[in-house]
Amino acid sequence: MSGKGDVVRSFVRAERERRGWSLRRLARESDIHVSALSRLESGESDPTMTVLDRLSRAFGVPVIVLLGEESHPSDLSAEEQELLSHYRTLPDGDRREILGIVKGLTISRRA
């Protein structure tokens, strides 16, 4: 995964620093040992699927964002990112229900 590993490495470091998280904080949030995160960021190891999954959960982004295949919504406010993070954990049926509620709210506010 060396090419993708570089993309993941860059994303993890940039996102961790953007959030002001230390490696220890990311280790806590992701349930990945701090030494494994250090090896990942330094390029000594590539992430496994388990590590990718844990990082995506910690950052609240899909794995495809970590792999650089979809852009990260960095232009969103912290509140919007939190909302999106929670939304992405919902089952499809709940997502559709929430979307309907939000659409209803925006339509009623325009009237």
Secondary structure, DSSP 8 states (H G I E B T S, - for coil): -HHHHHHHHHHHHHHHHHHT--HHHHHHHHT--HHHHHHHHHTSS---HHHHHHHHHHHTS-HHHHTTSS---TTS-HHHHHHHHHHHTS-HHHHHHHHHHHHHHHHHHH-
